[in-house]
Amino acid sequence: MTTESLWTYRAGVFGDESLSVIGFDVEATDGKIGSVDEESNVVGDSYVVVDTGFWIFGKKVVLPASTVTRIDPQERKVYVARTKDEIKDAPEFDDATYKASAYRDDLGGYYGRFPVI
């Protein structure tokens, strides 16, 4: 998977440009992991920041747009193609650096090694 495609929504997943997913629940392949705290819909640089709440002690995680498989506006849910453990083991979120290219490269290297589901 190329770096740009990692940070791009899959075809048909994000069709409504006016839709904000902030506040939507996030479902991994094996259950709920939290809710969307922040989003970016910039072409080639799209992602969601998920507040995991109690699941991993109030931490946040960044999920590249390519991990999102479906958005359900009626249920207010975002579905991702990663397990809870895969998300938990991702590079540590840091408020000060999560938008920096070095962190994004680390995150891209981590998520880029998984097969596209």
C-alpha distances in whole Angstrom, upper triangle without the diagonal:
4,7,8,6,6,10,11,13,12,15,18,17,19,22,24,24,27,26,26,25,26,28,27,26,23,22,20,20,23,25,26,24,26,26,24,26,24,21,20,19,18,16,13,14,15,16,19,21,22,26,26,30,32,29,28,31,30,27,24,20,18,15,12,13,10,12,15,15,19,21,25,27,31,30,28,25,21,20,16,14,15,19,21,21,17,18,21,20,17,18,22,22,25,26,27,23,21,20,20,18,18,18,15,13,14,13,9,10,11,9,6,8,9,9,8,12
4,5,5,6,9,10,13,13,15,19,18,19,22,24,23,27,26,26,25,26,29,27,27,24,24,22,23,26,28,28,26,27,27,24,26,23,21,18,18,16,14,10,12,14,15,18,21,23,26,27,31,33,30,29,32,31,27,24,21,18,15,12,13,11,13,16,17,21,23,26,28,32,31,29,26,23,21,18,17,18,21,23,23,19,20,23,21,18,19,22,22,24,25,26,22,20,18,18,15,16,16,13,11,14,13,9,10,13,11,8,11,12,12,12,15
4,6,5,7,9,12,14,16,19,18,19,21,23,22,25,24,24,23,24,27,26,26,23,24,22,23,26,27,26,24,25,25,22,23,21,18,16,16,14,12,8,9,11,13,16,18,21,24,25,29,31,28,27,30,28,25,22,18,15,13,10,11,10,13,15,18,20,22,26,27,31,30,28,25,22,21,18,17,18,21,22,22,19,18,21,20,16,16,19,19,21,22,22,18,16,15,15,11,13,13,10,8,11,10,7,9,11,10,8,11,13,14,13,17
4,5,5,6,10,12,14,17,16,16,18,21,19,22,22,22,21,23,26,25,25,23,24,22,23,27,27,27,25,25,24,22,23,20,17,14,13,11,9,5,7,9,12,15,18,21,24,26,29,32,30,28,31,29,26,22,19,16,14,10,10,10,13,15,17,19,20,24,26,29,29,27,24,21,20,18,18,19,22,24,24,21,20,23,22,19,19,21,20,22,22,23,19,17,15,15,13,15,15,11,11,14,13,9,12,14,13,11,14,15,16,14,17
4,5,5,8,8,11,14,14,14,16,19,18,21,21,21,20,22,25,23,24,21,21,20,21,24,25,25,23,24,23,21,22,20,17,14,13,12,10,7,9,10,11,15,18,20,24,25,28,31,28,28,30,29,26,23,19,16,13,9,9,7,10,12,14,16,18,22,23,27,27,25,22,19,18,15,15,16,20,22,23,19,19,22,21,18,19,22,21,23,24,25,22,19,17,18,16,17,17,13,13,15,13,10,13,14,12,10,13,13,13,11,14
4,6,8,9,12,15,14,14,17,20,19,22,21,20,19,20,23,21,21,18,19,17,18,21,22,22,20,21,21,18,20,18,15,13,13,13,11,8,8,9,9,12,15,17,21,21,25,27,25,24,27,25,22,19,15,12,10,6,7,5,8,10,12,15,17,21,23,26,25,23,20,17,16,13,12,13,17,19,19,16,15,18,18,14,15,18,18,20,21,22,19,16,15,16,14,15,14,11,11,12,10,7,10,11,8,7,11,11,11,10,13
4,7,9,12,15,13,13,16,17,16,19,18,17,16,18,20,19,20,17,19,18,19,23,23,22,20,20,19,16,17,15,12,10,9,9,8,5,5,5,6,10,13,15,19,21,24,27,25,24,26,24,21,18,15,11,9,5,5,6,9,10,13,15,16,20,21,25,24,22,19,16,16,13,14,15,18,20,21,17,16,19,19,15,16,18,17,19,19,20,17,14,12,14,12,15,13,10,11,13,10,8,12,13,10,10,14,14,15,13,15
4,6,9,11,10,10,12,14,13,17,16,16,15,17,20,19,20,18,19,18,20,23,23,22,21,21,20,17,18,16,12,10,8,8,6,5,7,6,8,11,15,17,21,22,26,28,26,26,28,26,24,20,17,14,11,7,5,6,9,9,11,13,14,18,19,23,23,20,18,15,15,13,14,16,20,21,23,19,18,21,22,18,19,21,20,22,22,23,20,17,16,17,16,18,17,13,15,17,14,12,15,16,13,13,16,16,16,13,15
4,6,8,6,6,9,12,12,15,14,14,13,16,18,16,18,15,16,16,17,21,21,20,19,20,18,15,18,15,12,11,9,10,9,9,9,7,8,11,14,16,20,21,25,27,25,25,28,26,24,20,17,14,11,8,5,5,8,7,8,10,11,14,16,19,19,17,15,12,12,11,12,15,18,20,22,19,18,21,22,19,21,22,21,23,23,25,23,19,18,20,19,21,20,16,18,19,16,14,17,17,14,14,17,16,16,12,13
4,6,6,8,10,13,14,17,16,17,16,19,21,18,19,17,17,16,17,20,21,21,21,21,20,18,21,19,16,14,12,14,12,11,13,11,12,14,17,19,22,23,27,29,27,27,30,28,26,23,20,17,13,11,8,6,8,7,7,9,11,14,17,20,20,18,16,13,12,11,11,14,18,21,22,19,19,22,23,21,23,25,24,26,26,28,26,22,21,23,22,24,22,19,20,21,18,16,18,18,15,14,17,15,14,10,11
4,6,7,8,12,13,17,16,17,17,20,23,20,21,19,19,19,19,23,24,23,24,24,23,20,23,21,18,17,14,15,13,13,15,13,15,17,20,22,25,26,30,32,30,31,33,31,29,26,23,20,17,14,11,10,12,11,9,10,12,15,17,20,20,19,18,15,14,14,15,18,21,24,26,23,22,26,27,24,26,28,27,30,29,31,29,25,24,26,25,27,26,22,23,25,22,19,22,22,18,18,20,19,17,13,13
4,6,6,10,12,15,14,16,15,19,21,18,19,18,18,19,19,23,23,22,23,23,21,20,22,21,18,17,14,16,14,15,17,15,16,17,21,21,25,26,29,31,29,31,33,31,30,26,24,21,18,16,12,12,13,11,9,8,10,12,14,16,17,17,16,13,13,14,15,19,22,24,27,24,23,27,28,26,28,30,28,31,30,32,30,27,26,28,27,29,28,24,26,27,24,22,25,24,21,21,23,21,19,15,15
4,6,9,11,13,12,13,12,16,17,15,16,14,15,16,16,20,19,19,19,19,18,16,19,18,14,14,12,15,14,15,15,12,13,14,17,18,21,22,25,28,26,27,29,27,26,23,20,18,15,13,9,9,10,7,6,5,6,9,11,14,15,14,12,10,10,11,12,16,19,21,23,21,20,23,25,23,25,26,25,27,27,29,27,24,23,26,25,27,25,22,24,25,21,20,23,22,18,19,21,19,18,14,14
4,6,7,10,8,10,10,14,16,14,16,15,16,17,19,22,21,20,20,20,17,15,17,15,12,12,9,12,11,13,14,11,12,12,16,17,20,22,25,28,26,27,29,27,25,22,20,17,15,13,9,11,12,9,9,8,7,10,11,14,15,13,13,10,12,13,15,18,21,22,25,23,21,24,26,24,25,26,24,26,26,28,26,23,21,24,24,26,25,21,23,25,21,20,23,23,20,20,23,21,21,17,17
4,6,9,9,11,12,16,18,16,18,18,19,21,22,25,24,23,23,23,20,18,20,18,15,14,11,14,13,15,16,14,15,16,19,21,24,26,28,31,30,31,33,30,29,26,24,21,18,17,13,14,16,13,12,10,9,11,11,14,16,15,15,13,15,16,18,21,24,26,29,27,25,28,30,27,29,30,28,30,29,31,29,26,24,27,27,30,28,24,27,28,25,23,27,27,23,23,26,25,24,20,20
4,5,5,9,11,14,16,15,18,18,20,22,24,27,25,23,24,22,19,17,19,17,14,14,11,14,14,17,17,14,15,16,19,20,23,25,27,31,30,31,32,30,29,25,24,21,19,18,15,16,18,15,15,12,10,11,10,13,16,14,15,14,16,18,21,23,26,27,30,28,26,29,31,28,30,30,28,29,28,30,29,26,24,27,27,30,28,25,28,29,26,25,29,28,25,26,29,27,27,23,23
4,6,8,11,13,16,16,19,19,21,23,25,28,27,25,24,23,20,17,18,15,12,11,8,11,11,15,15,12,14,15,18,20,23,25,27,31,30,31,32,29,28,24,23,20,19,17,14,16,18,15,16,15,12,14,13,16,18,16,16,15,18,19,22,24,27,28,31,28,26,29,31,28,29,29,26,28,26,28,27,24,22,25,25,28,26,23,26,28,25,24,28,28,25,25,29,27,27,24,24
4,6,10,12,15,15,18,19,22,24,26,29,27,25,24,22,19,16,17,15,12,12,10,13,14,18,17,14,16,15,18,20,22,25,26,30,30,31,32,28,28,24,23,21,20,19,16,19,20,17,18,16,13,14,12,15,17,15,16,16,19,20,23,26,28,29,32,30,27,30,32,29,30,30,27,28,26,28,27,24,23,26,27,30,28,25,28,30,27,26,30,30,27,28,31,30,30,27,26
4,6,9,12,11,14,15,18,21,23,25,23,21,21,19,15,13,14,13,11,12,10,13,15,18,17,14,14,13,16,17,19,22,23,27,26,27,29,26,25,22,21,19,18,17,15,17,18,15,16,13,10,11,8,12,13,11,12,12,15,17,21,23,25,25,29,27,24,27,29,27,28,28,25,26,24,27,26,23,22,26,26,29,27,24,27,28,25,25,29,28,25,26,29,28,28,25,24
4,6,9,9,12,13,17,19,22,24,22,19,19,16,13,10,11,9,8,10,9,13,15,18,16,13,12,11,13,14,16,18,20,23,23,24,25,22,22,18,18,16,16,16,14,17,17,14,16,14,10,11,9,13,13,10,11,11,15,16,20,21,24,23,26,25,22,24,27,24,25,25,22,23,21,23,23,20,19,23,24,27,24,22,25,26,23,23,27,26,23,25,28,27,27,24,24
4,6,5,9,10,13,16,18,20,18,15,15,13,9,7,9,8,7,10,10,14,16,18,16,12,11,9,10,11,13,15,17,20,20,21,22,19,19,16,15,14,13,14,12,15,15,12,14,11,8,9,8,11,11,7,8,8,11,13,17,18,20,20,23,22,19,21,24,22,23,22,20,21,20,23,22,19,19,23,24,26,23,21,24,25,21,22,25,24,21,23,26,24,25,22,21
4,6,9,10,14,17,20,21,19,15,14,11,8,5,6,6,7,10,12,15,18,19,17,13,12,8,9,9,10,13,15,18,18,19,20,17,16,14,14,13,13,15,14,17,16,14,16,15,12,13,11,14,13,9,10,10,13,15,19,19,21,20,23,22,19,20,23,21,22,21,18,19,17,20,21,18,18,21,23,25,22,21,24,24,21,22,25,24,22,24,27,26,27,24,24
4,7,9,13,16,19,20,17,13,13,9,6,5,6,8,10,14,15,19,21,23,20,17,14,11,11,9,10,12,12,16,16,18,18,15,16,14,14,15,15,17,16,19,18,15,17,15,12,12,11,13,11,8,9,10,13,15,19,19,20,19,22,22,19,20,23,22,23,22,19,20,18,22,23,20,20,24,26,27,24,23,26,26,23,24,27,25,23,26,28,27,28,26,25
4,6,10,13,16,17,14,11,11,9,5,6,8,10,11,14,15,19,21,22,20,16,14,11,11,9,11,12,13,16,16,18,19,16,17,14,15,15,14,16,15,17,15,13,14,12,9,9,8,10,8,5,5,6,10,12,16,17,18,17,20,20,17,19,22,21,23,22,20,22,20,24,24,21,21,25,26,28,25,23,26,26,22,23,26,24,22,24,27,24,25,23,22
4,7,10,13,14,10,7,8,6,4,6,10,12,13,16,18,21,23,23,21,18,15,11,12,9,10,10,11,13,13,15,17,15,15,13,14,14,13,16,15,17,15,12,14,12,10,10,11,12,9,6,5,6,8,11,14,15,15,14,17,18,15,16,20,19,21,21,19,21,21,24,24,21,22,26,27,28,25,23,26,25,22,23,25,23,21,24,25,23,24,22,20
4,7,10,11,9,6,6,5,5,7,10,12,12,15,17,20,21,21,19,16,13,10,10,7,9,9,11,14,12,14,16,14,14,12,11,12,10,13,13,14,11,9,11,10,9,10,12,14,11,9,6,5,6,7,11,11,11,11,14,14,12,14,17,16,19,18,17,20,20,23,23,19,21,24,25,26,22,21,23,22,18,20,22,20,17,20,21,19,20,18,17
4,7,7,5,4,6,8,9,10,14,16,16,18,19,22,23,23,21,18,15,13,13,11,12,11,13,15,12,14,17,16,16,15,13,14,12,14,14,14,11,10,10,10,10,11,13,15,11,11,7,6,5,6,9,9,9,9,13,13,11,13,16,16,19,20,19,22,23,26,25,22,23,26,27,27,24,22,24,23,19,20,22,19,17,20,21,18,18,17,15
4,5,5,6,6,9,11,13,16,17,17,19,20,23,23,22,21,18,15,13,14,11,13,11,14,15,12,14,17,17,16,14,13,13,11,13,14,13,10,9,10,11,12,14,17,18,15,14,11,9,6,5,6,6,5,6,10,9,8,11,14,14,17,18,18,21,23,26,24,21,23,25,25,26,22,21,22,21,17,18,20,17,14,17,17,14,15,14,12
4,6,8,10,13,15,16,20,21,20,22,23,25,25,24,23,20,18,16,17,15,17,15,18,18,15,17,20,20,19,18,16,16,14,15,15,14,11,11,10,12,14,15,18,19,16,16,13,11,8,7,6,6,5,8,10,10,11,13,15,16,19,21,21,25,26,29,28,24,26,28,28,28,25,23,24,23,19,20,21,18,15,17,17,14,14,13,10
4,7,9,12,15,17,20,22,22,25,25,28,28,27,26,23,20,18,19,16,17,14,17,16,13,15,18,19,19,18,17,18,16,18,19,18,14,14,14,15,16,17,20,21,17,18,14,13,10,10,10,8,6,7,9,11,11,13,15,16,20,21,21,25,27,30,29,25,28,30,30,29,26,25,26,24,21,22,23,19,17,20,19,16,17,16,14
4,6,10,12,15,18,20,21,23,24,27,28,27,26,23,20,17,17,14,15,12,14,14,11,13,16,17,17,16,16,17,15,18,18,18,15,14,14,14,15,15,18,18,15,15,12,12,10,10,11,10,8,7,11,12,12,13,16,17,20,21,21,24,25,29,28,25,27,29,30,30,26,25,27,25,22,23,24,21,19,22,22,19,19,19,16
4,6,8,11,14,17,18,21,22,25,27,26,24,21,18,15,14,11,11,9,11,11,9,12,14,14,14,14,13,15,14,17,17,18,15,14,14,14,14,14,16,17,13,12,10,10,9,10,12,11,10,8,12,13,12,12,16,17,20,19,19,22,23,26,26,23,25,27,28,28,25,24,26,24,21,22,24,21,19,22,23,20,21,20,18
4,7,10,12,15,16,19,21,24,25,24,22,19,16,13,12,8,8,6,8,9,6,9,11,11,11,10,10,12,12,15,16,17,14,13,15,15,15,16,18,19,15,14,11,10,10,10,12,10,9,7,10,11,9,9,13,13,16,16,15,18,19,23,22,19,21,24,25,25,21,21,23,21,18,20,22,18,17,20,21,19,20,20,18
4,7,9,12,14,17,19,23,24,24,22,18,15,11,10,6,6,4,6,8,7,9,11,9,10,9,10,12,12,15,16,18,15,14,16,16,15,15,16,17,14,12,10,10,11,12,15,13,13,10,14,14,11,12,15,15,17,16,15,17,17,21,21,18,20,23,25,25,22,21,24,22,19,21,23,20,19,22,23,21,23,22,21
4,6,9,11,15,17,20,22,22,20,17,13,10,8,5,6,7,8,11,11,13,14,11,11,10,10,12,12,15,15,17,15,13,16,15,13,13,14,15,13,10,8,9,11,12,15,15,15,13,17,17,13,14,18,17,19,17,15,17,17,20,21,18,19,23,24,25,22,21,24,23,19,21,24,21,19,23,24,23,24,23,21
4,6,7,11,13,16,19,19,16,13,10,6,6,5,6,9,11,14,14,15,16,13,12,9,10,10,10,12,12,15,14,12,15,14,12,13,13,15,14,10,9,8,11,12,15,15,16,15,18,17,14,15,18,17,18,17,14,16,15,18,18,15,16,20,22,23,19,18,22,21,18,19,22,20,18,21,24,22,23,22,21
4,7,11,14,16,19,20,17,14,11,7,6,5,6,9,11,14,15,15,15,12,11,8,10,10,11,14,14,18,16,15,18,17,15,17,16,18,17,13,13,12,15,15,19,18,19,17,20,19,16,17,19,17,18,16,13,14,12,16,16,14,15,18,20,22,19,18,21,21,18,20,23,21,20,23,25,24,26,24,24
4,7,10,13,16,17,13,11,8,6,5,7,9,12,14,18,18,18,18,15,13,10,10,9,11,12,12,16,15,14,18,17,15,17,16,19,18,15,14,13,15,16,19,19,20,19,21,20,17,18,20,18,18,16,13,14,12,15,15,12,12,16,18,20,17,16,19,20,17,18,22,21,19,21,24,24,25,24,24
4,7,9,12,13,10,7,6,4,6,9,12,15,17,21,20,20,21,18,16,12,12,9,10,10,9,13,13,12,15,15,13,16,15,18,18,14,14,12,14,14,17,18,20,20,22,20,17,19,21,18,18,18,15,16,14,16,16,12,12,15,17,19,17,15,18,19,16,17,20,20,18,20,23,22,23,21,22
4,6,9,10,7,5,5,6,9,12,15,18,20,24,23,23,24,21,19,15,14,11,11,10,9,12,14,13,16,16,15,18,17,21,21,17,16,14,16,16,18,19,22,22,24,21,18,21,22,19,19,19,16,17,15,16,15,12,11,14,15,18,16,13,17,18,15,16,19,19,17,19,22,22,23,21,22
4,6,8,7,5,7,9,12,15,18,21,23,27,26,26,27,24,22,18,17,13,12,11,8,12,14,12,15,15,14,17,16,20,20,17,17,14,16,16,18,20,23,23,25,23,20,23,24,21,21,22,19,20,19,20,19,16,14,17,17,20,18,15,18,20,17,17,20,21,18,19,23,22,23,20,21
4,6,5,5,9,11,14,17,20,23,26,29,28,28,29,26,24,20,18,15,14,12,10,13,16,15,18,18,17,20,20,24,24,21,20,18,19,19,21,22,25,26,27,25,22,25,25,22,22,22,20,20,19,20,18,15,13,15,15,18,17,14,17,19,17,16,20,21,19,19,23,23,24,21,23
4,5,6,10,13,16,19,23,25,28,32,30,30,31,29,26,22,20,16,15,12,10,12,15,15,17,18,17,21,21,25,25,23,22,19,20,19,20,22,25,26,28,25,23,26,26,23,23,24,22,23,22,22,20,18,15,17,16,19,19,15,17,20,18,16,19,21,18,18,22,22,22,19,21
4,6,9,13,16,19,23,25,28,31,29,28,30,28,25,22,19,15,14,10,9,10,13,14,16,18,18,22,23,26,27,24,22,19,20,18,19,20,24,25,26,22,21,24,24,20,20,22,20,21,21,21,19,16,14,15,13,16,16,12,13,16,15,12,16,17,15,14,18,19,19,17,19
4,7,10,13,16,19,22,25,28,26,25,27,25,22,18,16,12,11,8,8,10,13,14,17,18,18,21,22,26,26,23,21,18,19,17,18,19,22,23,24,21,19,21,22,18,17,19,17,18,17,18,15,12,10,12,11,14,13,10,12,14,12,11,15,16,14,14,18,19,20,18,20
4,7,10,13,17,19,22,25,24,23,25,23,20,16,14,10,9,6,5,8,11,10,14,15,14,18,18,22,22,19,17,14,15,14,16,17,20,21,22,19,17,20,21,17,17,18,16,18,17,18,16,13,11,14,13,16,15,11,14,16,13,12,16,16,14,15,18,18,19,17,18
4,7,10,13,15,19,22,20,20,21,19,16,13,10,7,6,4,5,8,9,9,13,14,13,17,17,21,20,17,15,12,13,11,14,14,17,17,19,16,14,16,17,14,15,15,13,15,15,17,15,11,10,13,14,16,13,10,13,14,11,11,15,15,12,14,17,17,18,16,17
4,6,10,12,15,18,17,17,18,16,14,10,8,6,5,7,7,10,10,9,13,13,12,15,15,19,17,14,12,10,11,11,13,14,16,15,18,16,13,15,17,14,15,15,12,14,14,16,15,11,12,15,16,18,15,13,16,16,13,14,17,16,14,16,19,18,20,18,18
4,7,9,12,16,15,14,15,12,10,7,6,4,6,9,10,13,12,12,16,16,15,17,18,21,19,16,14,12,13,12,15,15,16,15,17,15,12,13,15,13,13,12,9,11,10,14,13,10,11,14,16,17,14,13,16,16,13,14,17,16,15,17,20,19,21,20,20
4,6,9,12,11,11,13,10,8,5,5,6,7,11,12,15,13,12,15,15,14,16,17,19,17,14,12,10,12,11,14,13,14,12,15,14,10,11,14,12,14,13,10,13,12,16,16,12,14,17,19,20,16,15,19,18,14,16,19,17,15,19,21,19,21,20,20
4,6,9,9,9,10,7,6,5,7,9,11,14,16,18,16,16,19,19,17,19,19,21,18,15,14,13,15,14,17,16,16,13,15,16,12,12,15,14,15,13,10,12,12,16,16,14,16,19,21,22,18,18,21,20,17,19,22,19,18,22,23,22,25,24,23
4,6,6,6,7,6,6,6,7,11,12,16,17,19,16,16,19,19,18,19,20,21,19,16,14,13,14,14,16,14,13,10,13,14,10,9,13,13,14,13,11,14,14,18,18,16,19,21,23,23,19,19,22,20,17,20,22,19,18,22,23,21,24,23,22
4,6,7,6,4,7,8,11,14,16,19,21,23,20,19,22,22,20,21,21,22,19,17,16,16,17,17,20,18,17,13,15,17,14,12,16,16,17,15,14,16,16,19,20,18,21,24,26,26,22,22,25,23,21,24,25,22,22,25,26,25,27,27,26
4,6,5,6,8,11,13,17,18,22,23,25,22,22,24,24,23,23,24,25,21,19,18,18,19,19,21,19,17,13,15,17,15,13,16,17,19,16,16,18,18,22,23,21,24,27,29,28,24,25,27,25,23,26,27,24,23,27,27,26,28,28,27
4,6,7,8,10,12,15,16,20,21,23,19,19,21,22,21,22,23,24,21,19,17,17,17,16,18,15,13,9,11,14,11,9,13,15,17,15,15,18,19,22,22,20,23,26,27,27,23,23,25,23,20,23,24,21,20,24,24,22,25,25,24
4,6,6,9,10,14,15,19,21,22,19,20,22,23,23,24,26,27,23,22,19,18,18,17,19,16,14,10,10,13,10,8,11,12,14,12,12,15,16,20,20,18,21,23,25,24,20,21,23,20,18,21,22,19,19,23,23,22,24,25,24
4,6,9,12,15,18,21,24,25,22,23,25,26,25,26,27,28,25,23,21,21,21,20,22,19,17,14,14,16,14,11,14,15,16,13,13,14,16,19,20,18,22,24,26,25,21,23,25,22,20,24,25,22,22,26,26,25,28,28,28
4,7,10,13,16,20,22,24,21,21,24,24,23,24,25,26,23,21,19,19,20,19,22,19,18,14,16,17,14,12,15,15,15,13,11,13,13,17,18,16,19,22,24,24,20,21,24,22,19,23,24,21,21,25,26,25,28,28,27
4,7,10,13,17,19,21,19,19,23,23,22,24,25,27,24,21,19,18,19,18,20,17,16,13,14,15,11,9,12,12,12,9,8,9,10,14,15,13,16,18,21,20,16,17,20,18,16,19,21,18,18,22,23,22,25,25,25
4,7,10,13,16,18,16,16,20,20,20,22,22,24,22,19,17,16,17,15,18,15,16,13,14,14,10,10,12,11,11,8,6,8,9,13,13,10,13,16,18,18,14,15,18,16,13,17,18,16,16,19,21,20,23,23,23
4,6,10,13,15,13,14,17,18,18,20,21,24,22,19,16,14,15,13,15,12,13,11,12,11,7,8,10,8,8,7,6,9,10,13,12,9,12,14,16,16,12,12,15,13,10,13,15,13,12,16,17,17,20,19,20
4,7,9,12,10,12,15,17,17,19,20,23,22,19,16,13,14,12,14,12,14,13,14,12,9,10,12,9,9,9,7,10,11,13,12,8,10,12,13,14,10,9,12,11,8,10,13,12,10,14,16,16,18,17,18
4,6,8,7,8,12,13,14,17,19,22,20,17,14,11,11,9,10,9,12,12,13,11,8,11,12,9,11,12,11,14,14,17,15,11,12,15,15,16,12,10,13,12,9,10,12,11,9,11,14,13,15,14,15
4,5,6,8,11,13,14,18,19,23,21,19,16,12,12,10,11,11,14,15,16,13,11,14,15,11,12,14,13,16,16,18,15,12,12,14,13,15,12,9,11,12,8,8,11,11,8,10,13,12,14,12,14
4,5,6,9,11,11,15,16,20,19,17,14,11,11,9,11,12,15,17,18,15,14,17,18,15,16,18,16,19,19,21,18,15,14,17,16,18,16,12,14,15,12,11,14,14,11,12,15,14,15,12,13
4,5,7,10,12,16,18,21,20,19,16,12,11,9,9,11,14,16,18,15,14,17,18,15,17,19,18,21,22,23,21,17,17,19,18,19,17,14,15,16,12,11,13,13,9,10,13,11,11,8,10
4,6,9,11,15,17,20,19,17,14,10,8,5,5,7,11,13,14,11,10,14,15,13,15,17,17,20,21,23,21,17,18,20,19,20,17,14,16,16,12,11,13,12,8,10,12,10,10,8,9
4,6,8,11,14,16,15,14,11,7,6,4,6,9,12,14,16,14,12,16,18,16,18,20,18,21,22,24,22,19,19,21,21,22,20,17,19,19,15,14,17,16,12,14,16,14,13,11,10
4,7,10,13,16,15,14,11,8,6,5,6,10,13,15,18,16,15,18,20,18,21,23,22,25,26,28,26,22,23,25,24,26,23,20,22,22,18,17,19,18,14,15,17,14,13,10,8
4,6,10,12,11,11,8,6,5,7,9,12,15,17,20,18,17,20,22,21,24,25,23,26,26,29,28,24,24,27,26,28,25,23,24,25,21,20,23,21,18,19,21,18,17,14,12
4,6,9,9,8,6,5,6,9,12,15,17,18,21,20,18,21,24,22,24,25,23,26,25,28,27,23,23,27,27,28,26,23,25,26,22,22,24,23,20,21,23,21,20,17,15
4,6,6,6,5,6,8,12,15,17,19,20,23,22,21,23,26,25,27,28,26,28,28,31,30,26,26,30,30,32,29,27,29,29,25,25,28,26,23,25,27,24,23,20,18
4,6,5,7,8,11,15,18,20,22,22,26,25,23,25,28,27,29,29,27,29,28,31,30,27,27,30,31,33,30,28,30,31,27,27,30,29,25,27,29,27,26,23,22
4,5,8,11,13,17,20,22,23,24,27,27,25,27,30,29,31,31,29,31,30,33,33,30,30,33,34,36,33,31,34,34,30,30,33,31,28,30,32,29,29,26,24
4,5,9,11,15,18,20,20,20,24,24,22,24,27,27,29,29,27,30,29,32,32,28,29,32,33,35,32,30,32,32,28,29,31,29,26,29,30,27,27,24,22
4,7,10,13,17,19,20,19,23,23,20,22,26,24,27,26,24,26,25,28,28,25,25,29,30,32,29,27,30,29,26,26,29,27,24,27,29,26,26,24,22
4,6,10,13,15,16,16,20,19,17,19,22,21,24,24,22,25,24,27,27,23,24,27,28,30,26,24,27,27,23,23,26,24,21,23,25,23,23,20,18
4,7,10,12,14,14,18,17,14,17,20,18,21,21,20,22,22,25,24,21,21,25,25,26,23,21,24,23,20,20,23,21,17,20,22,19,19,17,15
4,7,9,11,12,15,14,13,16,18,17,20,21,20,23,24,27,25,22,23,25,26,26,23,21,23,23,19,19,21,19,16,18,19,16,16,14,12
4,6,8,10,13,11,10,13,15,14,17,19,18,21,22,25,23,20,21,23,23,24,21,18,20,19,16,16,18,15,12,14,16,13,13,11,9
4,7,10,12,10,10,14,15,14,17,19,19,23,24,27,25,21,22,24,23,24,21,19,20,19,15,15,16,14,11,12,13,10,10,8,6
4,7,8,6,7,10,11,11,14,16,17,21,22,25,23,20,21,23,23,22,19,18,18,17,14,14,15,12,9,12,12,9,10,10,8
4,5,5,6,9,10,11,15,16,17,21,23,26,24,21,23,25,25,24,21,20,21,19,16,17,17,14,12,15,14,11,12,13,11
4,6,5,6,9,10,14,14,15,19,21,24,23,20,23,24,25,24,20,20,21,19,16,17,18,14,13,17,16,14,16,16,15
4,5,5,6,9,12,13,15,19,21,24,23,20,23,24,24,23,20,20,20,17,15,17,17,13,12,16,15,13,15,17,16
4,6,5,7,10,12,14,18,20,23,21,18,21,22,21,20,17,17,17,14,12,13,13,9,9,12,11,9,12,13,13
4,5,5,9,10,11,15,17,20,18,15,18,19,20,19,15,15,16,14,11,13,13,10,9,13,13,11,14,15,15
4,6,8,9,10,14,17,19,18,16,19,20,21,19,16,16,18,15,12,15,15,12,12,15,15,14,17,18,18
4,7,8,11,14,17,20,18,16,19,19,20,18,14,15,16,12,11,13,13,9,10,14,13,13,16,18,18
4,6,8,12,15,17,15,12,15,16,16,14,11,11,12,9,7,10,10,7,8,11,11,12,15,16,17
4,6,9,13,14,12,10,13,13,13,11,8,9,10,7,6,10,10,8,10,13,13,14,18,19,21
4,6,10,12,10,9,13,13,14,13,9,11,13,10,9,13,13,11,13,16,17,18,21,22,23
4,7,9,8,6,10,11,13,12,9,10,13,11,10,13,15,13,14,17,19,19,22,23,24
4,5,5,6,9,10,13,12,9,11,14,13,12,15,17,16,17,20,22,23,26,26,27
4,6,6,8,10,14,14,11,13,16,15,14,17,20,19,19,22,24,25,28,28,29
4,6,8,8,12,12,10,13,15,15,15,18,20,20,21,23,25,26,30,29,31
4,5,5,9,8,7,9,12,12,12,14,16,16,18,20,22,23,26,26,28
4,6,8,9,6,7,10,10,9,12,14,14,15,17,19,21,23,23,25
4,7,9,7,7,10,12,11,12,15,16,16,18,21,22,24,24,26
4,6,6,6,9,10,11,12,14,16,17,18,20,22,25,25,27
4,5,5,6,9,10,10,12,14,15,15,18,20,23,23,25
4,5,5,6,9,10,11,12,14,15,17,20,22,23,26
4,5,5,6,8,10,11,12,14,16,18,21,21,24
4,5,5,6,8,10,10,11,14,16,19,19,21
4,5,5,6,9,10,10,12,15,18,18,21
4,5,5,6,9,10,11,14,17,18,21
4,5,5,6,8,10,12,15,15,18
4,5,5,5,8,10,13,13,16
4,6,5,6,9,12,14,17
4,6,6,8,11,13,15
4,5,6,9,10,12
4,6,8,9,12
4,7,9,12
4,6,9
4,6
4
